[in-house]
Amino acid sequence: MHLDIELDPTIGERLFAVAEQQGQSASALITQALQAWLAERSDYWPAAVANFEGVADAPRFEAFREGMPPPTENPLA
């Protein structure tokens, strides 16, 4: 995929200097940086999970609490 981006001149100069130093292209460094950033994103969910709407005939989670006795002591104390 081809993508054009506009960088601040200072960042661009640093990018090309590091790329030359490491013997890689600027595109390769940008790709590596984006892969690392995307891998770390905690709010990313695959489409199958993000678009999941539940199961229509499944009981509500809260329904399981109705038959449980209340705690005898404060669990956070």
URFEN-V501216 format. One record per helix or strand of 3 or more residues. SS is the DSSP state (@ for helix, = for strand). FROM is the first residue (numbers start at 1). LEN is the number of residues. If there is no record, write none. Layout:
# URFEN-V501216
SS & FROM & LEN
SS & FROM & LEN
This chain:
# URFEN-V501216
@ & 9 & 14
@ & 26 & 15
@ & 47 & 4
@ & 61 & 5
